[in-house]
Amino acid sequence: MYKIKGYWDAHTVPEATELLAQNPQLRIIAGGTDVLIKMHHGQFAEAELLSIRGIKSLQSIRQSEDGTILIGALATFSQIFNDPVIQANIPVLGEAAISMGGPQIRNIATMGGNICNGATSADSASTLFALNASLRLESSAGERLVPIREFYLGPGKVDLKPGELLTEFVISAQEYQGFGGHYIKFATRKAMDIATLGVSAMCRVDGNTLAEVRIGLGVAGPTPLRCVEAEEFAQGQEITAATLAEIGKLAVKSTKARTSWRASKEYREHLVEELTQRALKTAIVRAGGEELA
Ligand SMILES: Cc1cc2nc3c(=O)[nH]c(=O)nc-3n(C[C@H](O)[C@H](O)[C@H](O)COP(=O)(O)OP(=O)(O)OC[C@H]3O[C@@H](n4cnc5c(N)ncnc54)[C@H](O)[C@@H]3O)c2cc1C
């Protein structure tokens, strides 16, 4: 049973930000796949909802002339997976998108909602971290662009100020051009399961050398994170099994995994070490490198 005290519908961004400015108690609802579950479980009692689903301008995925990819906050996971701009330029985000939920959830759940709920398990988050994506946040007072690595403040906490709406994800050309990437979701079921660990690896190669490596992890700490030490080590290293093994080991150092009913801390750390190497192996081939035996 849902206890909904009030319901507003916005059709443009200015309409939504104005409503938020006048009614700070409003809770934004996009696909509703998190909000409605929480309401069903008794959180957000007597909620007043502001639906942004009708804001058409937030549904698009486009590429500007300079190569920047702009993904509207309301783009659904099905849309992201099927989109030609994503498929041609950042297929690793498509891989993350198809790994989440099942078809019904992917058809309605938005990437904006996935990031704004602040969960470390969000399937899109580790790839958006690896892509150095930024978030455009708009309010009646103006807008700001925040790197996703600064947006997460803690478990379930994001840097969304009162009255702000996430309108789009911005990924500039230099963050994806020349990179190969691979996302691995480790879960106990093949579909409809929350990740035990999510690993997104991206890299550029120069012959048999790693020119740049980025590793984004989900569920390896209270928020999604990047494996900075492993990334710094990787730069300029020859592509060998020993290099990958060292990267896997160093990746664990960036984690703050914990034991939960899904997996122990030690098991998660083992997954980080192993899956980082596997994800990177595939990313290397996709970046034009040789396949490691
Ligand atoms: C059966 C089921 C399976 C699931 N499986 C997965 C899975 O495999 N992987 C995974 O990552 N998640 C999964 N989820 C969780 C959920 O579907 C995702 O997090 C989804 O992306 C949330 O998007 P939404 O549009 O439904 O968000 P909503 O529920 O509408 O909103 C989520 C939160 O974000 C806020 N919000 C939404 N949009 C904006 C915006 N534009 N600006 C500011 N705030 C905003 C809302 O106020 C709310 O706090 C699953 C959920 C269900 C019910």
The ligand as a Gaussian input file, in Angstrom:
#p B3LYP/6-31G(d) Opt

LIG

0 1
 C       13.135000      -5.845000      -9.069000
 C       14.215000      -4.818000      -9.034000
 C       15.467000      -5.160000      -9.539000
 C       16.503000      -4.220000      -9.509000
 N       17.713000      -4.594000      -9.999000
 C       18.731000      -3.697000     -10.006000
 C       20.008000      -4.060000     -10.540000
 O       20.244000      -5.192000     -11.001000
 N       20.970000      -3.104000     -10.531000
 C       20.780000      -1.849000     -10.037000
 O       21.688000      -1.029000     -10.073000
 N       19.576000      -1.486000      -9.521000
 C       18.558000      -2.373000      -9.493000
 N       17.342000      -2.015000      -8.973000
 C       17.187000      -0.695000      -8.352000
 C       16.532000       0.385000      -9.267000
 O       15.762000      -0.201000     -10.282000
 C       17.577000       1.305000      -9.902000
 O       18.343000       1.966000      -8.923000
 C       16.950000       2.333000     -10.858000
 O       17.919000       2.803000     -11.749000
 C       16.302000       3.524000     -10.153000
 O       15.824000       4.387000     -11.160000
 P       14.338000       4.989000     -11.095000
 O       14.192000       5.853000     -12.291000
 O       13.338000       3.920000     -10.930000
 O       14.486000       5.851000      -9.784000
 P       13.357000       6.353000      -8.743000
 O       12.878000       5.230000      -7.912000
 O       12.322000       7.161000      -9.453000
 O       14.279000       7.347000      -7.870000
 C       15.387000       6.860000      -7.129000
 C       15.968000       8.010000      -6.283000
 O       16.575000       8.989000      -7.110000
 C       15.911000      10.255000      -6.993000
 N       15.863000      10.769000      -8.378000
 C       15.457000      10.092000      -9.472000
 N       15.685000      10.826000     -10.573000
 C       16.226000      11.992000     -10.156000
 C       16.697000      13.159000     -10.837000
 N       16.668000      13.261000     -12.171000
 N       17.195000      14.177000     -10.103000
 C       17.254000      14.085000      -8.750000
 N       16.839000      13.010000      -8.054000
 C       16.338000      11.974000      -8.749000
 C       14.562000       9.957000      -6.367000
 O       14.071000      11.052000      -5.616000
 C       14.913000       8.775000      -5.484000
 O       15.524000       9.221000      -4.291000
 C       16.274000      -2.924000      -8.983000
 C       15.005000      -2.585000      -8.509000
 C       13.989000      -3.523000      -8.528000
 C       12.645000      -3.124000      -8.020000

